[in-house]
Amino acid sequence: MDEPDALAIAARLSQLIRIPTLSGDQEAFDRFVDALRELFPLVHANLESERIGERAQLYRWRGTSDRDPLILMAHIDVVPASTDEGWSRDPFSGAIVDGWVHGRGALDDKGPLVVILEAVEKLLSEGFRPARDVYLSFGGDEEALGGEAENTARVIAERGITPFLVLDEGGAVVDAPLPFVSGRAAMIGVGEKGVVTMRLEAVGDGGHASAPNGPSAIDRIVRALRRLSPATFPPRTPRTITRMLEILRPRAGRAGGLALGAMARLPWLTGRILGALGGEPAALVRTTIAATRTAGGSADNVLPPSASATLNLRLIPGDTVASVRRRVERRIADARVTVTVSEGADPSPESPIDGPEFAAVTAAVREAYPDALPTPYLMMQASDARFFHRRFPAVYRFAPLEMSREQRSSVHGPDERVEASSLERGRAFHTALIRGLA
């Protein structure tokens, strides 16, 4: 690692973290874009730029040919954060301590955005010009599941452009990707799960709490949530997960390798084993369901006539928004609890892993992280990439940063942070990817 170089990248990221670009804050967004102009002058002097809608930024770096372009994606907005949520320091301080950059957005998604711009700025300083056009697409409402990336994808398609490769946030370089696998892996999302926000609403007899009569609205909501266990949806193994097991098998030792080999041959076994492990492994093979909000009641001594709960579901390929709603209704089995979908998107397609597009990503991984095994997987979160994947076939999800399990848990949580040396390797990844377009 070139420590002065890594710390310079960290300092630029720190400046951007100090701008709290919460979704919908136009003033903060404008300040952020102004800061990008100051921090990356060669990018803004040499690339064409335009704003799509209110906040989406699109840059075009013209290449030496008219071959299908590369599109690199990130998003500018972040989720809210405050010291009341357990942060050990101001989440928007951008503090650099012992070679780590702290603050909201360090990993999601300002760190990945910065290493894209760092790579382009570095290549421009060397007089480099890519073999095909390179687009930088930065959304402004990803955390609100908004439509700015969808508008950008539509504009690109309407201009007759079909990208060679689209790369957005998603997987990262991780240690021990499965409990019985050793070493580091670069987890490259070739698809993502669908997402549904569902609302349960129950009605009951209101009145004074001193004389309850039958199940209240709150009772019905509680009973409905109890019926929606993790086993609501049976495990199912997408073909990407089977391929993931095959690739990780050499890293699992003798006994573990035999187990992974058996799982790769028997998808039903994979579903049962990973489903039983819970957490991230289970989410790879199961549609997940989680209650995220509840509401009901207006006073301590009043039976509420209505109550509600909000559910967040992440859909495995094979499930759809319509099919999960039907299953939830059947499991609840209560005519006085209504189920409505406030927003939803089906799972994305799965991008190819045997063609030049995936090979380009893996080659860049090997350049920046020689010890990390490039491995396809299914992304569990929702990203702006899903809007591009509806139109274009080769869309991948990989943020070229090292992320421990603890760091991954800090995304949308307290004490989000990234190591400066990882930022430098992230720049090396994008530099290699762009150079490799020839």
Disulfide bonds with the S-S distance in Angstrom:
none
